[in-house]
Amino acid sequence: MTNEELVRTACKVIWSDHDISRIGEFYAEDFQADYPMTDWGRGIEGIEKLAIEQREAFPDYREAIDELIDAGDKIVVVLTIRGTHDGPFQGAAPTGKSFKIRDVTICECRDGKIVRQSGLSDYLAAFVQLGVVDLPAVP
């Protein structure tokens, strides 16, 4: 499997189809992540914990790859992420509202596994759409 296929498949299987039993097929045991506002923990256990929490907060959570740049051992993806807030998330009680945001992620791959992942998700847009944060009116 190429690094591009690895990232595309992990996105679908783990994050959209929610098959966390397969995390070890895609992520390295010593996996590390760097995302503001998201605690991935460490290794496979950290990813499992995050995936479970995410599924509880957004049972219909989905990621769609809008753009992918293959730079060899690094794969850059621009995602559209959507879901409905039916469980607690970042300290916010469920709102029942849906969100759709953009995310940019860089995956570093080695020996057929994702070893490091960093990125930025548009949490402000998500919080506004979920009604958790109000923006001031623009004059």
C-alpha positions in Angstrom: 0.0 0.0 0.0 1.4 3.4 -0.9 1.5 6.2 1.7 -1.4 7.9 -0.2 -3.5 4.8 0.0 -2.6 4.3 3.6 -3.9 7.8 4.5 -7.0 7.5 2.3 -7.9 4.2 3.7 -7.3 5.2 7.4 -9.5 8.2 6.8 -12.3 6.1 5.6 -12.0 3.0 7.8 -11.1 4.6 11.1 -12.7 8.1 11.0 -15.7 7.7 8.7 -16.6 4.0 9.1 -15.6 4.0 12.8 -13.8 0.6 12.7 -11.5 1.2 15.6 -10.5 -2.5 15.7 -8.3 -1.8 12.6 -6.3 1.2 14.1 -3.2 -0.9 14.3 -3.2 -1.6 10.6 -2.7 2.1 9.9 -1.0 3.7 12.9 2.3 2.9 14.5 2.6 1.8 18.1 4.6 4.9 18.9 2.3 7.2 17.0 2.3 10.9 18.0 -0.1 13.7 17.2 0.1 17.5 17.4 -3.3 19.3 17.2 -4.3 22.3 19.1 -7.4 21.6 21.2 -7.4 17.8 20.6 -5.8 15.3 22.9 -4.7 12.3 20.9 -2.8 10.8 23.8 0.0 8.5 22.7 0.2 5.4 20.5 -2.7 3.1 19.5 -4.4 3.5 22.9 -4.6 7.3 22.5 -6.1 7.0 19.0 -8.7 4.4 20.3 -9.7 6.7 23.1 -10.1 9.7 20.8 -12.0 7.7 18.2 -14.4 6.4 20.9 -15.0 9.9 22.4 -15.5 11.4 18.9 -18.0 8.7 18.0 -19.9 9.3 21.3 -20.1 13.1 20.6 -20.8 12.8 16.9 -22.3 9.3 16.0 -22.5 10.3 12.3 -19.0 11.9 12.1 -17.5 11.7 8.6 -14.4 12.9 6.9 -14.1 13.5 3.2 -10.8 14.2 1.5 -11.1 17.3 -0.7 -7.4 17.5 -1.7 -4.4 15.3 -1.1 -0.8 16.2 -1.7 1.7 13.2 -1.8 5.1 14.4 -0.7 6.6 11.0 -0.3 6.8 10.2 3.5 4.4 13.1 4.2 0.9 13.3 3.0 -1.1 16.5 3.3 -4.9 16.3 3.2 -7.5 19.0 3.2 -10.7 17.5 4.7 -14.3 18.4 5.1 -15.5 17.1 8.4 -19.2 16.9 9.4 -21.3 15.5 12.2 -24.2 15.9 14.5 -23.5 16.9 18.2 -25.4 14.1 20.1 -22.9 13.7 23.0 -20.6 15.8 25.1 -17.7 17.5 23.3 -14.9 19.7 24.6 -17.0 20.3 27.8 -20.1 21.3 25.8 -23.4 19.5 26.4 -25.0 17.9 23.3 -26.9 20.4 21.1 -28.4 18.1 18.5 -27.0 20.5 15.8 -24.9 19.6 12.8 -21.6 21.1 11.8 -19.4 21.1 8.7 -15.8 22.3 8.9 -12.5 22.3 7.1 -9.3 20.6 8.4 -5.7 20.5 7.1 -3.7 17.5 8.3 -0.1 16.4 7.6 0.6 12.7 8.1 4.1 11.4 8.3 4.4 7.7 7.2 7.1 5.2 7.8 7.2 1.5 7.1 3.6 1.4 6.0 2.2 3.1 9.1 1.3 6.7 10.1 3.8 7.6 12.7 3.0 11.3 13.2 0.1 13.5 12.4 -0.4 17.2 12.9 -3.0 19.7 11.7 -5.5 22.4 12.3 -9.3 22.0 12.5 -11.7 24.9 12.3 -13.1 24.5 15.8 -14.4 28.1 15.8 -16.7 27.3 12.9 -17.8 24.1 14.6 -18.5 25.8 17.9 -20.5 28.6 16.1 -22.5 26.1 14.0 -23.2 24.0 17.2 -24.4 27.1 19.0 -21.7 26.8 21.7 -20.1 30.1 20.8 -21.6 33.3 19.5 -19.7 35.7 17.4 -20.2 39.4 17.9 -22.2 41.1 15.2 -20.1 42.8 12.5 -21.1 46.5 12.2 
